[in-house]
Amino acid sequence: MKPVHHVFILAAALLSSMLGPASARPQAPARAAAPGPGNAENGKKAFMTHTCYSCHGYSAEGGVGARLVGFPGTLEGFTAYIRKPAGTMPPAGTKISAQELADIYTWIRSLPPSPDAKTIDLLKP
Protein backbone atom coordinates (compact mmCIF):
# COMPACT_ATOMS: atom_id res chain seq x y z
CA MET A 1 0.00 0.00 0.00
CA LYS A 2 1.04 3.55 -0.59
CA PRO A 3 1.47 5.81 2.48
CA VAL A 4 -1.60 7.89 1.48
CA HIS A 5 -3.81 4.82 1.84
CA HIS A 6 -2.49 4.22 5.37
CA VAL A 7 -3.53 7.72 6.39
CA PHE A 8 -6.99 7.23 4.91
CA ILE A 9 -7.48 3.86 6.63
CA LEU A 10 -6.24 5.27 9.94
CA ALA A 11 -8.58 8.27 9.67
CA ALA A 12 -11.54 6.03 8.83
CA ALA A 13 -10.77 3.70 11.76
CA LEU A 14 -10.43 6.64 14.15
CA LEU A 15 -13.69 8.21 12.99
CA SER A 16 -15.49 4.87 13.27
CA SER A 17 -14.25 4.33 16.82
CA MET A 18 -15.34 7.84 17.83
CA LEU A 19 -18.85 7.35 16.44
CA GLY A 20 -19.30 3.88 17.89
CA PRO A 21 -21.33 1.12 16.27
CA ALA A 22 -24.04 2.15 13.84
CA SER A 23 -26.73 0.80 16.18
CA ALA A 24 -25.62 3.25 18.90
CA ARG A 25 -25.72 6.32 16.68
CA PRO A 26 -28.72 8.62 16.88
CA GLN A 27 -31.36 7.69 14.36
CA ALA A 28 -33.20 10.15 12.19
CA PRO A 29 -36.38 11.20 13.97
CA ALA A 30 -39.44 9.22 13.05
CA ARG A 31 -41.94 11.03 10.91
CA ALA A 32 -45.28 12.19 12.21
CA ALA A 33 -48.46 10.66 10.87
CA ALA A 34 -50.15 12.24 7.87
CA PRO A 35 -51.82 15.46 9.01
CA GLY A 36 -55.55 15.83 9.14
CA PRO A 37 -57.94 18.24 7.43
CA GLY A 38 -57.60 21.07 9.96
CA ASN A 39 -55.00 23.66 10.92
CA ALA A 40 -52.36 22.33 13.32
CA GLU A 41 -51.47 25.74 14.77
CA ASN A 42 -55.12 26.45 15.57
CA GLY A 43 -55.41 22.92 16.93
CA LYS A 44 -52.67 23.49 19.48
CA LYS A 45 -54.40 26.70 20.58
CA ALA A 46 -57.76 24.91 20.90
CA PHE A 47 -56.09 22.06 22.83
CA MET A 48 -54.86 24.65 25.34
CA THR A 49 -58.06 26.74 25.36
CA HIS A 50 -60.23 23.72 26.15
CA THR A 51 -57.69 22.56 28.79
CA CYS A 52 -57.09 19.20 27.12
CA TYR A 53 -53.50 19.55 28.37
CA SER A 54 -54.63 19.14 31.98
CA CYS A 55 -55.09 15.39 31.39
CA HIS A 56 -53.22 14.71 28.14
CA GLY A 57 -50.10 16.84 28.80
CA TYR A 58 -48.92 19.98 27.03
CA SER A 59 -47.58 18.00 24.09
CA ALA A 60 -50.31 15.34 24.10
CA GLU A 61 -47.80 12.90 25.56
CA GLY A 62 -50.27 11.59 28.13
CA GLY A 63 -50.71 11.87 31.86
CA VAL A 64 -53.96 11.18 33.67
CA GLY A 65 -55.48 11.02 30.20
CA ALA A 66 -54.39 8.89 27.28
CA ARG A 67 -51.28 9.55 25.23
CA LEU A 68 -52.45 11.14 21.98
CA VAL A 69 -49.14 11.39 20.12
CA GLY A 70 -49.28 8.92 17.27
CA PHE A 71 -53.06 8.66 17.39
CA PRO A 72 -53.87 6.31 14.51
CA GLY A 73 -57.63 6.79 14.28
CA THR A 74 -59.77 8.77 11.89
CA LEU A 75 -61.15 12.25 12.46
CA GLU A 76 -64.63 10.76 12.65
CA GLY A 77 -63.62 8.32 15.38
CA PHE A 78 -61.73 11.04 17.26
CA THR A 79 -64.75 13.36 17.11
CA ALA A 80 -67.22 10.65 18.16
CA TYR A 81 -65.11 9.69 21.17
CA ILE A 82 -64.69 13.28 22.35
CA ARG A 83 -68.42 13.95 21.97
CA LYS A 84 -69.38 10.73 23.85
CA PRO A 85 -66.35 9.13 25.53
CA ALA A 86 -66.59 5.56 26.82
CA GLY A 87 -64.01 6.00 29.59
CA THR A 88 -63.52 8.47 32.39
CA MET A 89 -62.98 11.45 30.09
CA PRO A 90 -65.70 14.06 30.51
CA PRO A 91 -67.81 14.48 27.36
CA ALA A 92 -67.18 17.63 25.38
CA GLY A 93 -70.65 17.57 23.88
CA THR A 94 -70.85 20.61 21.62
CA LYS A 95 -68.48 22.79 23.69
CA ILE A 96 -65.79 22.17 21.08
CA SER A 97 -66.77 23.00 17.51
CA ALA A 98 -66.33 20.59 14.62
CA GLN A 99 -63.63 22.88 13.19
CA GLU A 100 -61.76 22.98 16.50
CA LEU A 101 -61.87 19.18 16.67
CA ALA A 102 -60.50 18.93 13.14
CA ASP A 103 -57.75 21.39 14.11
CA ILE A 104 -56.90 19.52 17.33
CA TYR A 105 -56.86 16.23 15.42
CA THR A 106 -54.54 17.75 12.81
CA TRP A 107 -52.20 19.11 15.49
CA ILE A 108 -52.06 15.74 17.26
CA ARG A 109 -51.36 13.96 13.96
CA SER A 110 -48.56 16.44 13.21
CA LEU A 111 -46.63 15.60 16.38
CA PRO A 112 -43.59 13.41 15.79
CA PRO A 113 -43.58 10.10 17.63
CA SER A 114 -41.22 9.60 20.54
CA PRO A 115 -37.79 8.21 19.69
CA ASP A 116 -37.08 4.55 20.26
CA ALA A 117 -35.74 4.11 23.81
CA LYS A 118 -32.72 2.26 22.39
CA THR A 119 -31.57 5.52 20.76
CA ILE A 120 -31.62 7.59 23.98
CA ASP A 121 -28.18 7.64 25.60
CA LEU A 122 -29.48 8.19 29.13
CA LEU A 123 -31.59 5.04 28.92
CA LYS A 124 -28.80 2.77 27.78
CA PRO A 125 -27.33 0.34 30.32
C-alpha positions as CSV (number, residue, x, y, z in Angstrom):
1,M,0.0,0.0,0.0
2,K,1.0,3.6,-0.6
3,P,1.5,5.8,2.5
4,V,-1.6,7.9,1.5
5,H,-3.8,4.8,1.8
6,H,-2.5,4.2,5.4
7,V,-3.5,7.7,6.4
8,F,-7.0,7.2,4.9
9,I,-7.5,3.9,6.6
10,L,-6.2,5.3,9.9
11,A,-8.6,8.3,9.7
12,A,-11.5,6.0,8.8
13,A,-10.8,3.7,11.8
14,L,-10.4,6.6,14.2
15,L,-13.7,8.2,13.0
16,S,-15.5,4.9,13.3
17,S,-14.3,4.3,16.8
18,M,-15.3,7.8,17.8
19,L,-18.8,7.3,16.4
20,G,-19.3,3.9,17.9
21,P,-21.3,1.1,16.3
22,A,-24.0,2.2,13.8
23,S,-26.7,0.8,16.2
24,A,-25.6,3.2,18.9
25,R,-25.7,6.3,16.7
26,P,-28.7,8.6,16.9
27,Q,-31.4,7.7,14.4
28,A,-33.2,10.2,12.2
29,P,-36.4,11.2,14.0
30,A,-39.4,9.2,13.1
31,R,-41.9,11.0,10.9
32,A,-45.3,12.2,12.2
33,A,-48.5,10.7,10.9
34,A,-50.1,12.2,7.9
35,P,-51.8,15.5,9.0
36,G,-55.6,15.8,9.1
37,P,-57.9,18.2,7.4
38,G,-57.6,21.1,10.0
39,N,-55.0,23.7,10.9
40,A,-52.4,22.3,13.3
41,E,-51.5,25.7,14.8
42,N,-55.1,26.5,15.6
43,G,-55.4,22.9,16.9
44,K,-52.7,23.5,19.5
45,K,-54.4,26.7,20.6
46,A,-57.8,24.9,20.9
47,F,-56.1,22.1,22.8
48,M,-54.9,24.7,25.3
49,T,-58.1,26.7,25.4
50,H,-60.2,23.7,26.2
51,T,-57.7,22.6,28.8
52,C,-57.1,19.2,27.1
53,Y,-53.5,19.6,28.4
54,S,-54.6,19.1,32.0
55,C,-55.1,15.4,31.4
56,H,-53.2,14.7,28.1
57,G,-50.1,16.8,28.8
58,Y,-48.9,20.0,27.0
59,S,-47.6,18.0,24.1
60,A,-50.3,15.3,24.1
61,E,-47.8,12.9,25.6
62,G,-50.3,11.6,28.1
63,G,-50.7,11.9,31.9
64,V,-54.0,11.2,33.7
65,G,-55.5,11.0,30.2
66,A,-54.4,8.9,27.3
67,R,-51.3,9.6,25.2
68,L,-52.5,11.1,22.0
69,V,-49.1,11.4,20.1
70,G,-49.3,8.9,17.3
71,F,-53.1,8.7,17.4
72,P,-53.9,6.3,14.5
73,G,-57.6,6.8,14.3
74,T,-59.8,8.8,11.9
75,L,-61.1,12.3,12.5
76,E,-64.6,10.8,12.6
77,G,-63.6,8.3,15.4
78,F,-61.7,11.0,17.3
79,T,-64.8,13.4,17.1
80,A,-67.2,10.7,18.2
81,Y,-65.1,9.7,21.2
82,I,-64.7,13.3,22.4
83,R,-68.4,13.9,22.0
84,K,-69.4,10.7,23.8
85,P,-66.3,9.1,25.5
86,A,-66.6,5.6,26.8
87,G,-64.0,6.0,29.6
88,T,-63.5,8.5,32.4
89,M,-63.0,11.4,30.1
90,P,-65.7,14.1,30.5
91,P,-67.8,14.5,27.4
92,A,-67.2,17.6,25.4
93,G,-70.6,17.6,23.9
94,T,-70.9,20.6,21.6
95,K,-68.5,22.8,23.7
96,I,-65.8,22.2,21.1
97,S,-66.8,23.0,17.5
98,A,-66.3,20.6,14.6
99,Q,-63.6,22.9,13.2
100,E,-61.8,23.0,16.5
101,L,-61.9,19.2,16.7
102,A,-60.5,18.9,13.1
103,D,-57.8,21.4,14.1
104,I,-56.9,19.5,17.3
105,Y,-56.9,16.2,15.4
106,T,-54.5,17.7,12.8
107,W,-52.2,19.1,15.5
108,I,-52.1,15.7,17.3
109,R,-51.4,14.0,14.0
110,S,-48.6,16.4,13.2
111,L,-46.6,15.6,16.4
112,P,-43.6,13.4,15.8
113,P,-43.6,10.1,17.6
114,S,-41.2,9.6,20.5
115,P,-37.8,8.2,19.7
116,D,-37.1,4.5,20.3
117,A,-35.7,4.1,23.8
118,K,-32.7,2.3,22.4
119,T,-31.6,5.5,20.8
120,I,-31.6,7.6,24.0
121,D,-28.2,7.6,25.6
122,L,-29.5,8.2,29.1
123,L,-31.6,5.0,28.9
124,K,-28.8,2.8,27.8
125,P,-27.3,0.3,30.3
